[in-house]
Amino acid sequence: MPLPRFAEGAARAVSLEPGAPRDAELVTRAAQGDAGAIATIWLRHHVLVRSVLLSTLGPDQEIDDLVQDVFLELLRAVKLVRDGMALPAILARIAVRRAGMALRKRRVRSVVVSLPWMDVPEVPVGPADIDGRMALATLYRLLDKVKPRHRIAFLLHFVQGLDIAAVAEALEVSLSTAKRAVAAGREKLVRLARRQPRLRRFLSGVEEDGS
């Protein structure tokens, strides 16, 4: 059984209607301040961005704000984009950077909220079924113990389904570094999950994976 994922954030291929503008054209128009092009970029790619953030961060009250931050960062630098057809990869890279920043902030915040007088708010989780919900909560609790880069690399590969080359591009690292990061994240999570029966059915494929 595959690792649990959020159905509402699942990345899906974008199929263009006949005559619809290509990403390259939208980027050019957005660089000129075309509000319609900016809106189309959002509508076409916000599911991808949300999927990357959900997969790497898990349930988080800041997801919607982070999605907006990704697109704002793109718009601030849109005039520098040389290959508009690479827009999905560019957005994924920005989302990964934002996720890494959020994870580092979360580690600092965890020290504060662990103090006895701090009240930690409950965060809603994705799956509707009880088993999936509990497995997801357990998974991301363990992932909080994995280094941010290793965690992100692991989730991009095993949850988002990106190959090592795509993981390397998203992380802006070499192929060998990406492969080591995926392996390190996998090794750490499998080791942490050994005493978690709830995760065994989800991690069986990960334990057998040779990538």
N, C-alpha and C positions, 0 to 999 in steps of 0.2 A: 504494500500500500504506500502511495507517495506521501511525502511530508504534507501536513495540513497547510492550506493556503486560504486566502480571503477571496471568495467568489466575486465580491463586488469590486475587487481591485485587480482581478486577473488581467494580465496584458493580452490584448487581442490584436490580430493583424488589422490594419486599416485598409479597407477597400474603398477606392475612390469612385464616385459617380462619374459617368461619362462627361467630359468637359470640366471636371473639377480641377482647380489649380494644383500643380505639384508643389511639394515643399519648397523647392528652390525658388519658385515664383513668390510664394508666400513670404519667405525670408527677405527677398528683395523689397517687396512692398512694405513689409513691417519695418524695415530699415528706413523707409521713407515716411514712416508715421501713419501708414494706412491702418485705421482702427479695425476695418473689416478683416484684413489679413491677420491681425493679431488675434481677433476673436476666433477665426478659423483654426489657427495654430492651437489655441487652447482646446477647442472642441475636438480636434483631431487627435491630440496627444495627451490630454490630461489623464486619461485612463492608464496609459503607460507609466507616467510619472507617479501617479498614485500607487500603482502596483509595485514599483521599485521601492517606494518609501514604506509601504505596508509590509512588504516581504522582509526588508532589512531591519525595520524598527519594531514590527509587531504592533499590537494595539497601543495607540498613543493619541492623546487628546490634541496634539499639535499637528497631526497629519495634514489637515486642511490648510493650515497656515503654511506648512512646509511646501505643499503643492504650489501655493501662490508664490512663495519665495523663489521656487525653481524658475517659474515663468518670468518673474520680475528680473531675476539675474540674467536670463536669456535676453530679455528686451534691452537691458542696459548694455549688452555686448553684441546685439544683433548685427550691427554694422560691421563687426569684425568676422562674422561667419562667412567663410569662403566657399563652403560646399553645403548649399541648402538641402541637398538630398540626404545629407548625414544628420539631419535635424533630430530624428529619434535617438541616435547614438549620443548626440550632444546633450539632449535633455536627460538621458540616462546618466551621463557623467556628472551633470550638475546635481541630479537627485542623489547620486552616490556621495558626492562631497557634502551635501546638506545632511544626509543621513549620518555620515561620519561625525560631523560637527554636533549633531543632536545626541549621538551616542556618548561623545566625550562630555557634553553638558550633563547628560543623564547620570554618568558616573559621579560627577561632582555633586549633583543633586541628591543622589542616593545616600551620601554621607549626611546630608542635612536632614532628609526626611526620616532617617533611621533614629533620630533623636527622639526620646520618649514623649516630648511635648508636641511633636509635629504630627499632624493628621494627614495621612496619605489618601488622596481621593481614589475611588474605584474607577477603573477604565473599562468601558464596554469592549467585549471581544467579538470577533466576526462570526464563527460558525454557530448555527442554531442548535445543532445536536450536542447533547451533554458530553459525550466522549470526545468529540472534536474540540469542543470548547476547553475541556480540561487538559487535553493533550497540547493544545495551542498555548495555554497559560504555562504549562510545565516547560514546553519547548523554549519559549522566550525567557522564562526565568533562568534556565540553564544558559541560554545564549548571552545573557547579561554578564556571564563569567568568561566569555570569549573575547579576545582582543578585537577592537572595532574592525580593523582591516580583514582579519581572518573571518570574522562573523559575516561581514558584507560579502566577501568573496564566496564563502560557503553558500549563502542564501541565494546569491545571484546564479550560482551554478545549479544547485539542487532544487531550489524553489522556483526561480524564474526560468530555469532551463537554458541559461546561456552557456555556450561552449567556452573553453578556456580563453580563446582569442577575444571573444566578446567581453568576458570578465576583465581581461587585461586592459581592453580599451576603456571600459567603464571606470576602472580604478586608475587608469593612466599609468600603468606599470608594464614591465616586460612580461612576455609569456611565461618565462621561468618563475618570475616573482608571483604572478597570478596563480600558477599551478601550485607553488609552495603554500600560498595563502589559503587556497581551497583545501589542500591536504591538511594544513594545520588546524583550520576551523573544523573540518570533519573529524580529525583525530581527537580534538578536545571535546567536541560535543558527544561523540560516541562514548568516550571515557566517562563523561559526566552522566550520560543517560543509562549506563549499565544497571543502575539500581532503580530505574524508573520503568516499571512494567508497562505503564500506559503508553510509553513512546516506542516500545519494541516493534509494533506492527508498522509504525511510520518510518522507523530508521533501518528496517531490514535491508532495503535497497541501497541505503547510504553505506552501510557496513560492508556490503559486497561490491561497492563501486570501486573501480580500479583507476579512476582518473586522478 
